[in-house]
């Protein structure tokens, strides 16, 4: 199992969540088999998102899609503040 970890600030959670939900089908087609969205206790405008994949290649590909298509488009990523930080983790 591989997890694409994403961290970033947002300006408004309901706006961000609506956009996140719009990409549900894209996540499914990309091979996401599970996900978690968490907010920091000390800063509710900072999110940690974990997207699970069976294959590392699928996690890499979806990370590239986010960088090249989603995060460069303000309409696709409303409420995003700054540049998301990403990493791919392997379960052990």
Number of C-alpha atoms within 10 A of each C-alpha: 13 21 24 22 20 17 18 17 20 19 14 15 18 10 14 16 14 12 16 15 11 11 13 12 10 13 19 11 11 15 18 23 14 13 14 10 13 12 16 10 8 7 9 14 17 19 18 17 17 22 21 25 24 15 14 17 12 17 25 16 13 21 20 12 14 15 15 11 12 16 17 12 12 10 10 17 20 20 19 20 14 10 12 17 11 16 13 17 15 13 7 5
